[in-house]
Amino acid sequence: MVNRVLVAEFMHETNTFSVQVTDENAFRNSCYYLDNDIPGAFGGTRTSMGAAFEAAEKYGWSVVHPIVTSANPSGRVTDDFFDAVSERILNSCQGVDGVLLHLHGSMSTQTHDDGEGELLARIRSRVGPNIPIMAVLDLHATLTQKMAANANALISYRTYPHIDQYERTWQAAELLEKAMGGEISPKVAVSRRPILYALDGGRTTSPPMMELLSRGDRIEAAGQALVVSVQAGFSSADVQDIGPSIAVTANDLTSAQSIADELMDYVWEQRTFSSIHFTPLEQAIAKAKAGEGRADKPLVIADYSDNPGSGAYGDATRLLQAVLDADLQNVGFYAICDPEAALQAQAAGVGNSVTLMLGGKVDPSMGGGPIKVTAHVAALTDGSFIAYGPMGGGARRNYGLSALLRVGGVEIIVISHNGQATDLGQFTSLGVDPTRKSTIIVKSMQHFRAAFEPISREVIEVDTGALSTRNFLERPYKNIRRPIWPLDPL
């Protein structure tokens, strides 16, 4: 018998403090594929969907693939778009033997704080209790009991930077094949503690995550569980279930819960650990100035707080202003998200000069307001290219109309669709060779390391006070459960 499998991707990490609502246009501007366009876009790539299609070929599945869509982290997803995508997926559930999904795990909509839990509940209601549902999640998922109750397996990434979506989807596909064949009957247990932020933000190169992943490996190898997933959670979501969690997938729910609780005890013990060390902005600029004559390997300065990957606006200017004030030379800057400035550069044309107000337009109080620059327009592109780096997997990306502005010795990339720096192609597609720069500046917390740390002579991080500032203790949380560490004495 040929198994009919529903495969879909619907991903968003929602920063509920963002003023930018996430509507259909935000998804269409990032990643939006329907039906027959999906295999051509993802077949043969090292992506989640690439793995799903390979598994379908191996196991002889008949696949229905209604939608693959994602948007850059930002504010709440509109109910209209969430309902439309959900209905599209639900309409493809008829007659399926299994469901394989790629979700984030920290989506919030205008109505539902737990977007994935709501989606999974709708799918479960449609397919019934006996059809296995497997979901691959981001390591920063805000995993809920509602999600666990409506899925047969929840499998989170094991790397940060996230470079194992392909492997995790293969893992989910193998479990799905066994479940459809009656070899396993998996269920998910979830455990959490009253913690807002821990596990070093999910860094899989630091001791707490490394220890938990190692313990998970041993538990799986011993046959005590099918999957052990560790979620760091997402601290920029003002939702009830905020914080890290452990999800254990096994045939026996009681033993799975016991394992999850024991591992979560370790999370509580290690809650104060942090490897994040910020360099004061003045010191970072001085270090760049001292090395600006070098062209062997660049110094990489990461703006942690204006990270578009956590929902920051990507247009904060405090760091750029410091670079220009210091008259740094041989600098590549990625990026300022400013569609208006990109259009002005396009109107001026390549090779010409343009004077404009750059960045800081979404919320000038978060990391610096607009700055006036007179720049040489060095290049223009449509922002579309294939990302071949560790996080790209050979899939196409789209940052919209993009411009390369040269101001003195600084080459500034301006994009129209927000996104953090994770791939060298974000520079090279505009004619910039990042390996030849003395200083590279990126807006990213951690994902930049996969592509940029190997080419760097040193990496330093700064916090410029933008939306994703590390000082989350001052965020206006209203909906999280209380008491919770470290906001309350526990």
Phi and psi in degrees as a GROMACS rama.xvg file:
@    title "Ramachandran Plot"
@    xaxis  label "Phi"
@    yaxis  label "Psi"
@TYPE xy
-87.0267  124.074  VAL-2
-80.9794  134.945  ASN-3
-96.724  122.24  ARG-4
-123.547  130.979  VAL-5
-87.8914  125.599  LEU-6
-122.325  129.124  VAL-7
-154.314  157.538  ALA-8
-131.24  128.938  GLU-9
-144.619  102.846  PHE-10
-128.45  131.708  MET-11
-160.139  133.758  HIS-12
-102.935  114.777  GLU-13
-100.253  117.303  THR-14
-88.7769  102.992  ASN-15
-71.4423  -9.56879  THR-16
-87.4105  -8.64827  PHE-17
-72.8111  143.613  SER-18
-87.4805  -3.69367  VAL-19
-92.627  109.886  GLN-20
-70.2623  146.861  VAL-21
-106.14  104.878  THR-22
-110.413  -171.134  ASP-23
-57.736  -39.4626  GLU-24
-60.9826  -37.0412  ASN-25
-62.2916  -39.4718  ALA-26
-72.0206  -43.572  PHE-27
-62.4916  -33.3413  ARG-28
-75.8728  -12.1475  ASN-29
-109.025  -68.1446  SER-30
-153.578  116.715  CYS-31
-152.094  105.351  TYR-32
-130.725  140.629  TYR-33
-122.303  141.677  LEU-34
47.2017  -115.905  ASP-35
-70.4569  -14.5237  ASN-36
-78.4878  -13.6453  ASP-37
-72.9483  -48.3451  ILE-38
-59.7303  -39.3283  PRO-39
-67.1405  -30.2735  GLY-40
-79.6229  -29.525  ALA-41
-122.71  -13.9638  PHE-42
-60.5402  132.252  GLY-43
81.8707  4.27787  GLY-44
-99.8256  155.921  THR-45
-90.4353  62.5809  ARG-46
-122.129  174  THR-47
-58.9058  -47.0064  SER-48
-67.7306  -34.0081  MET-49
-59.7332  -42.6668  GLY-50
-65.2669  -39.4957  ALA-51
-61.531  -42.3698  ALA-52
-70.1522  -34.6025  PHE-53
-65.4439  -42.2972  GLU-54
-63.6311  -39.2197  ALA-55
-60.7194  -40.0572  ALA-56
-67.7531  -42.2549  GLU-57
-64.036  -43.7897  LYS-58
-93.752  -3.57595  TYR-59
73.0833  28.4288  GLY-60
-70.899  151.024  TRP-61
-96.3551  114.542  SER-62
-103.593  135.399  VAL-63
-112.604  128.485  VAL-64
-133.086  86.4234  HIS-65
-71.8179  -33.1528  PRO-66
-161.46  144.383  ILE-67
-131.279  113.789  VAL-68
-149.313  145.406  THR-69
-154.246  157.753  SER-70
-135.19  153.121  ALA-71
-60.051  143.748  ASN-72
-50.3696  137.306  PRO-73
-169.04  -156.701  SER-74
-74.5147  -173.087  GLY-75
-58.1314  142.918  ARG-76
-74.9936  136.192  VAL-77
-66.2006  144.456  THR-78
-60.4584  -37.6217  ASP-79
-59.2668  -46.1399  ASP-80
-71.7919  -42.2184  PHE-81
-58.4036  -45.1565  PHE-82
-65.5824  -37.2875  ASP-83
-66.0821  -44.2547  ALA-84
-68.3294  -42.5271  VAL-85
-58.0048  -44.7113  SER-86
-65.3904  -36.0213  GLU-87
-64.0872  -40.5858  ARG-88
-68.8237  -45.0401  ILE-89
-61.2364  -37.0428  LEU-90
-67.4263  -14.6878  ASN-91
-99.0478  4.47718  SER-92
-82.2116  -13.7522  CYS-93
-59.4894  122.018  GLN-94
75.6023  14.4729  GLY-95
-82.0794  151.612  VAL-96
-100.3  -12.9949  ASP-97
-166.534  161.197  GLY-98
-131.396  131.104  VAL-99
-127.02  115.477  LEU-100
-120.773  147.411  LEU-101
-115.213  109.75  HIS-102
-123.225  170.339  LEU-103
-89.8756  -56.4305  HIS-104
111.273  -6.40186  GLY-105
-130.399  39.6086  SER-106
-88.9966  132.698  MET-107
-125.005  140.387  SER-108
-109.375  179.953  THR-109
-61.3817  -27.1612  GLN-110
-109.132  -34.6718  THR-111
-112.568  115.226  HIS-112
-63.7665  -33.7838  ASP-113
-107.167  81.2321  ASP-114
-62.4622  -44.2608  GLY-115
-68.1821  -37.6237  GLU-116
-61.0085  -40.2544  GLY-117
-66.4367  -43.499  GLU-118
-62.8684  -46.6601  LEU-119
-63.076  -37.5804  LEU-120
-64.7741  -39.0455  ALA-121
-66.3813  -40.5515  ARG-122
-66.4499  -43.641  ILE-123
-60.4986  -40.5722  ARG-124
-62.774  -33.3308  SER-125
-79.1906  -41.8332  ARG-126
-90.4853  -16.7235  VAL-127
91.8712  176.287  GLY-128
-77.993  -14.1592  PRO-129
-102.553  -7.46685  ASN-130
-86.8649  122.627  ILE-131
-69.8647  135.165  PRO-132
-121.647  119.216  ILE-133
-114.402  133.356  MET-134
-128.781  131.374  ALA-135
-94.1783  131.889  VAL-136
-123.484  160.709  LEU-137
-72.7738  150.675  ASP-138
-61.005  -22.7043  LEU-139
-96.2012  24.5452  HIS-140
-64.5761  142.157  ALA-141
-93.8313  84.6558  THR-142
-78.6329  131.283  LEU-143
-117.217  163.816  THR-144
-64.6334  -33.7814  GLN-145
-63.6036  -38.5182  LYS-146
-65.5209  -46.1122  MET-147
-63.3052  -37.6402  ALA-148
-70.5951  -20.8218  ALA-149
-112.65  11.6162  ASN-150
-130.145  156.399  ALA-151
-95.8055  -18.6312  ASN-152
-155.38  137.879  ALA-153
-124.065  115.892  LEU-154
-121.987  110.41  ILE-155
-94.8628  154.524  SER-156
-55.0832  156.08  TYR-157
-118.765  14.1178  ARG-158
-136.107  145.785  THR-159
-146.918  105.286  TYR-160
-57.8034  147.786  PRO-161
-78.8296  104.138  HIS-162
-126.43  15.1845  ILE-163
-124.675  25.4616  ASP-164
-59.2426  -37.6615  GLN-165
-60.9033  -49.7811  TYR-166
-65.9267  -40.4185  GLU-167
-67.3303  -33.74  ARG-168
-71.5155  -35.7229  THR-169
-61.6133  -41.6934  TRP-170
-59.7179  -44.1338  GLN-171
-64.2837  -40.1257  ALA-172
-65.3848  -39.672  ALA-173
-63.929  -40.8455  GLU-174
-66.2286  -39.5898  LEU-175
-61.8558  -43.1413  LEU-176
-59.9734  -43.3006  GLU-177
-66.9377  -39.2926  LYS-178
-66.6442  -42.3149  ALA-179
-65.4124  -28.2241  MET-180
-85.3692  -2.05482  GLY-181
81.9905  9.76134  GLY-182
-75.675  -29.801  GLU-183
-136.2  157.097  ILE-184
-132.526  72.2245  SER-185
-73.5526  150.888  PRO-186
-138.484  162.862  LYS-187
-119.047  128.156  VAL-188
-108.723  140.777  ALA-189
-127.911  142.79  VAL-190
-135.112  145.294  SER-191
-149.621  168.378  ARG-192
-131.351  169.614  ARG-193
-74.8273  72.4434  PRO-194
-128.22  132.61  ILE-195
-85.4541  -43.7287  LEU-196
-146.607  131.279  TYR-197
-162.904  -166.946  ALA-198
56.9548  30.0515  LEU-199
56.0811  35.3963  ASP-200
68.3867  12.6256  GLY-201
92.8007  8.62145  GLY-202
-64.3616  116.208  ARG-203
-83.7503  7.95295  THR-204
-105.914  3.82078  THR-205
-109.586  157.908  SER-206
-53.5169  -46.4393  PRO-207
-60.8237  -47.4551  PRO-208
-66.8911  -40.2245  MET-209
-60.9941  -41.3716  MET-210
-65.7667  -44.8019  GLU-211
-65.1653  -41.8528  LEU-212
-64.6902  -37.924  LEU-213
-64.9576  -42.8221  SER-214
-63.2977  -40.6286  ARG-215
-60.6168  -41.451  GLY-216
-58.4694  -44.7736  ASP-217
-66.4739  -39.149  ARG-218
-64.789  -43.7011  ILE-219
-65.9205  -43.5741  GLU-220
-63.2262  -31.1793  ALA-221
-81.8319  -2.69556  ALA-222
76.7025  15.3405  GLY-223
-80.5939  -18.8773  GLN-224
-154.088  155.957  ALA-225
-80.7324  -40.2788  LEU-226
-146.314  136.885  VAL-227
-117.734  117.464  VAL-228
-115.794  135.105  SER-229
-113.533  122.061  VAL-230
-113.582  128.174  GLN-231
-79.3777  -18.7373  ALA-232
80.1528  179.889  GLY-233
-135.093  109.54  PHE-234
-78.4817  -6.64302  SER-235
-95.3952  21.4498  SER-236
-117.539  115.421  ALA-237
-84.5346  75.5733  ASP-238
-133.532  158.959  VAL-239
-56.5103  -41.5246  GLN-240
-94.6524  22.6275  ASP-241
-53.6584  149.273  ILE-242
114.224  172.059  GLY-243
-70.9289  160.839  PRO-244
-155.663  163.995  SER-245
-120.952  131.752  ILE-246
-120.627  127.371  ALA-247
-119.681  124.496  VAL-248
-102.526  125.118  THR-249
-156.123  169.518  ALA-250
-74.8472  -29.2557  ASN-251
-109.254  115.913  ASP-252
-69.4328  -33.6558  LEU-253
-64.891  -47.6153  THR-254
-67.7667  -35.5961  SER-255
-61.5303  -41.4047  ALA-256
-64.7325  -39.436  GLN-257
-62.4372  -41.9413  SER-258
-65.7121  -44.6242  ILE-259
-61.6668  -42.4729  ALA-260
-64.969  -40.3414  ASP-261
-65.1281  -42.7571  GLU-262
-67.5661  -35.2765  LEU-263
-69.7781  -27.679  MET-264
-59.7992  -38.6903  ASP-265
-66.1278  -38.5755  TYR-266
-57.9978  -43.4894  VAL-267
-61.9304  -43.2208  TRP-268
-61.7811  -33.7839  GLU-269
-100.627  15.9028  GLN-270
-64.2144  -22.03  ARG-271
-89.2496  -6.28277  THR-272
-68.5461  136.048  PHE-273
-150.745  133.999  SER-274
-106.785  4.73532  SER-275
-82.4475  124.418  ILE-276
-132.316  117.881  HIS-277
-92.2728  140.319  PHE-278
-92.8686  127.88  THR-279
-53.057  142.881  PRO-280
-55.2762  -42.3125  LEU-281
-61.9351  -40.3104  GLU-282
-68.2039  -37.8613  GLN-283
-62.3097  -43.4868  ALA-284
-66.1203  -39.876  ILE-285
-63.343  -39.9886  ALA-286
-64.3072  -41.1989  LYS-287
-65.0307  -39.7322  ALA-288
-62.9619  -40.8512  LYS-289
-66.2701  -25.6086  ALA-290
-110.645  15.792  GLY-291
-71.2328  -12.6659  GLU-292
-85.6779  -6.10352  GLY-293
-84.5884  145.805  ARG-294
-138.092  17.2948  ALA-295
-78.9522  -59.5825  ASP-296
-138.405  142.091  LYS-297
-80.8144  151.834  PRO-298
-76.2236  130.318  LEU-299
-106.512  121.976  VAL-300
-109.301  121.268  ILE-301
-106.069  125.963  ALA-302
-87.0847  96.6721  ASP-303
-60.4158  -40.515  TYR-304
-80.1448  -20.9163  SER-305
-106.019  37.96  ASP-306
-76.5175  109.986  ASN-307
-60.8556  -21.2585  PRO-308
-71.7579  -8.89045  GLY-309
-117.983  14.3251  SER-310
96.8848  2.09284  GLY-311
-68.1213  161.616  ALA-312
-78.5514  -16.5102  TYR-313
69.9144  13.8332  GLY-314
-124.9  11.28  ASP-315
-64.6076  142.754  ALA-316
-116.712  -1.29776  THR-317
-58.1485  -43.2037  ARG-318
-69.0544  -43.3901  LEU-319
-61.7803  -41.6221  LEU-320
-60.7877  -40.8836  GLN-321
-64.6043  -38.7908  ALA-322
-63.129  -46.3504  VAL-323
-68.1928  -39.8029  LEU-324
-62.4731  -33.7062  ASP-325
-82.9878  -4.89408  ALA-326
53.7453  43.7699  ASP-327
-63.2177  148.385  LEU-328
-115.305  151.347  GLN-329
58.1901  51.7494  ASN-330
-112.221  137.858  VAL-331
-112.527  127.418  GLY-332
-120.909  119.519  PHE-333
-128.536  115.679  TYR-334
-150.561  171.074  ALA-335
-109.994  120.956  ILE-336
-86.3245  108.291  CYS-337
-154.33  86.7906  ASP-338
-57.7529  -34.7583  PRO-339
-64.5205  -44.2698  GLU-340
-66.3814  -37.4233  ALA-341
-61.9372  -40.6714  ALA-342
-65.6486  -38.015  LEU-343
-65.5742  -39.2052  GLN-344
-65.1149  -39.9178  ALA-345
-62.8591  -40.973  GLN-346
-64.84  -35.9962  ALA-347
-70.299  -38.7667  ALA-348
92.8778  150.287  GLY-349
-61.7591  136.03  VAL-350
92.76  -7.12524  GLY-351
-108.24  169.202  ASN-352
-97.6054  147.85  SER-353
-141.843  137.716  VAL-354
-111.278  126.624  THR-355
-153.617  166.151  LEU-356
-94.0079  120.256  MET-357
-111.191  127.86  LEU-358
70.4286  -176.215  GLY-359
62.6891  26.3957  GLY-360
-98.7276  -23.0047  LYS-361
-72.7167  -51.8246  VAL-362
-150.525  93.5411  ASP-363
-57.6713  -19.5772  PRO-364
-75.9997  -13.8357  SER-365
-105.213  83.9366  MET-366
92.7465  10.3279  GLY-367
112.485  140.045  GLY-368
-89.8217  -171.396  GLY-369
-61.3192  144.409  PRO-370
-122.162  142.265  ILE-371
-85.5264  124.198  LYS-372
-131.683  147.349  VAL-373
-111.554  118.62  THR-374
-129.748  155.668  ALA-375
-90.7517  126.466  HIS-376
-80.7911  104.425  VAL-377
-90.0937  -27.6073  ALA-378
-163.323  153.728  ALA-379
-136.313  139.001  LEU-380
-141.15  171.73  THR-381
-85.2901  2.19594  ASP-382
78.1671  8.46556  GLY-383
-104.86  129.065  SER-384
-160.021  166.152  PHE-385
-94.8113  128.606  ILE-386
-93.9242  113.908  ALA-387
-101.695  1.56431  TYR-388
-73.0195  -177.846  GLY-389
-57.0612  -30.8894  PRO-390
-97.9159  -7.36667  MET-391
-84.5115  -42.581  GLY-392
69.0193  9.01276  GLY-393
86.5573  13.452  GLY-394
-94.6335  155.933  ALA-395
-80.7774  143.568  ARG-396
-121.527  161.959  ARG-397
-144.768  114.126  ASN-398
-107.648  13.1568  TYR-399
70.5161  -178.068  GLY-400
-47.4035  124.03  LEU-401
-129.282  146.452  SER-402
-133.003  147.771  ALA-403
-107.606  113.26  LEU-404
-106.364  129.938  LEU-405
-106.978  118.014  ARG-406
-121.894  104.608  VAL-407
60.3181  -124.443  GLY-408
-95.8442  16.8999  GLY-409
-114.287  125.692  VAL-410
-103.252  114.177  GLU-411
-106.645  124.236  ILE-412
-92.0468  129.006  ILE-413
-114.624  127.469  VAL-414
-120.634  160.649  ILE-415
-102.627  -27.6552  SER-416
-111.605  121.704  HIS-417
-65.0712  148.583  ASN-418
178.366  143.607  GLY-419
-78.8245  166.344  GLN-420
-82.5095  114.774  ALA-421
-134.801  -5.80689  THR-422
-144.223  138.197  ASP-423
-61.3035  -25.314  LEU-424
-62.261  -20.1073  GLY-425
-66.6499  -24.7177  GLN-426
-92.8709  -50.4017  PHE-427
-66.9388  -26.3965  THR-428
-66.3531  -16.9927  SER-429
-108.914  12.8184  LEU-430
86.4601  15.4729  GLY-431
-105.359  127.392  VAL-432
-95.7025  102.727  ASP-433
-65.4191  -23.4142  PRO-434
-71.2727  -15.7703  THR-435
-99.343  0.979568  ARG-436
-86.2473  150.156  LYS-437
-75.8598  -35.7017  SER-438
-137.609  133.656  THR-439
-116.948  130.88  ILE-440
-114.909  129.13  ILE-441
-128.973  149.68  VAL-442
-102.649  102.413  LYS-443
-174.438  151.74  SER-444
-89.2709  -47.5663  MET-445
-147.818  -32.4601  GLN-446
-62.3305  -27.1551  HIS-447
-58.7739  -26.7661  PHE-448
-61.5543  -31.9029  ARG-449
-58.5482  -41.3332  ALA-450
-99.5932  -34.3043  ALA-451
-97.8754  -28.0595  PHE-452
-63.0703  -38.5774  GLU-453
-62.5351  -24.1702  PRO-454
-98.7099  0.974728  ILE-455
-95.3476  157.606  SER-456
-91.8818  -23.5018  ARG-457
-165.509  148.912  GLU-458
-120.937  130.984  VAL-459
-130.689  153.796  ILE-460
-118.162  143.502  GLU-461
-128.812  155.363  VAL-462
-120.336  110.079  ASP-463
-98.3823  10.1613  THR-464
81.0862  19.4763  GLY-465
-78.3712  -172.367  ALA-466
-57.3169  -33.9593  LEU-467
-98.4988  31.7398  SER-468
-53.6083  145.664  THR-469
-65.0597  -16.7342  ARG-470
-78.4419  59.944  ASN-471
-71.7101  -10.1708  PHE-472
-66.1292  -20.0039  LEU-473
-95.5089  3.20698  GLU-474
-70.8531  145.514  ARG-475
-82.4069  64.0787  PRO-476
-63.8284  135.445  TYR-477
-129.037  -25.9314  LYS-478
-109.402  -7.13183  ASN-479
-70.6666  155.951  ILE-480
-70.9677  145.54  ARG-481
-131.97  147.788  ARG-482
-74.3828  157.165  PRO-483
-151.079  140.272  ILE-484
-82.361  138.889  TRP-485
-99.9258  14.1743  PRO-486
-72.3194  -28.2449  LEU-487
-126.506  150.569  ASP-488
-71.0843  122.108  PRO-489
